[in-house]
Structures are given as C-alpha cells and as structure tokens.
C-alpha cells in the first residue's frame, strides 16, 4: 500500500497504474466522459480540482482504490529515514 502525501505522489502512482493496464490516456478518458488533456494534467500533477466520483472512477479503471485511515502522529526520525530508503 502506498501512502500519498502530495499531488505529485498521486500523479506518479496513477500514471504507473494506467501504463500497467495498457490503456492510453484517451482510452481511459473517453468512457468516463473526460478529455485526454485532463488525464495528462492529472498525471503531470497539474489538475488540482477533480470531483471525488470521477477520481474514484479513474482509480478503479487502473486498479487502484482510495482507503481512509486515521492520521498517525508525526513521523519519527527513524520513519523518515526508512521512507527515504524505500524504492
């Protein structure tokens, strides 16, 4: 499970998942009534406003889902070091 802490994290994970499915940006966008440019903006971290229902639909199409969990406390120095070592 990946923890998303920024729009850039989401963009990278989303793009990788889309590419893994073999769908082009246009193939992903069309059935959802979106434009290829919107998918490009999401993948480039430039789309800061998207409805929740559309985001969920996009994530489902590429095999991802949103999970909500209670926020943890501030990370320790060991947590930060471990995060830096992750690929």
N, C-alpha and C positions, 0 to 999 in steps of 0.2 A: 504494500500500500504506500502510495506517495502522499506526502503532506505538501499541499500547495500553500505557499505563503505570499505569492505575488502573481500578478497578471502574467509576467514573463514565465513563471513556472507552469502555469496553466497552458500558455501558448505552446511551450515546448512539448509538454506531455500530450496535448491534443494533436499536434502535428504528427508526432511519432505514432500515435494510435491510428490516425487517419491513413498514414502511409502504410502501416502494417495491414490494414484492411484491403489495400489496393485501390481504394476509391480516390478519384481525382477530387479537387476542390469543387468542381462543377457537379460531379456525380453526387457528392454529399449534399450540396446546397439545394439542387433542384427539387427533390421530393419534399423538402421542408419549406419550399416557397422562399428560399433565401437566394442571394446572389453569390457568385463565386468570389466577388470582391469582399463580401462580408466574411467569408471563410478565411480569405487571405488576411484580412485585418485581425481576426481572432488569432490566427497562427503567428502573426507578427507582433502581437501584444498591443495593437493599436485600437482595438474595439473595447472600449471601457463600458459601454452600455449594451446589454443584451438581456432580453426577458428570461426569466427563470425557466419557463416552459420550453423555450427554444434552446436554451443551454442544455437542459436535460435531454431533449430530443437529439441534439447533436452528439452529446456524450454517449447516449445509448447506441447510436448508429456506428460509433467507432469502438464500442466495447468498454466504455468507461461509465462510472456512476459517481454520484455525489454521496458522501457519507458525512453525517453531522455527529460531532462528539464534543463533550465538554472540553473547554480550553484548559490546557495544562498550565502550570506555573511557568515562570521564566526559566529558560534553559540554563543549565549549569555549564561551566566551562568544559566539562567532560562531554556534555551533549553537543556543544558547538564543535569541539574537536572531532567527535565521531561523525557529525554531519559533513564536515569538510573532507573526510576520508571516503565517504560514500561515492560510488561512481556516478 
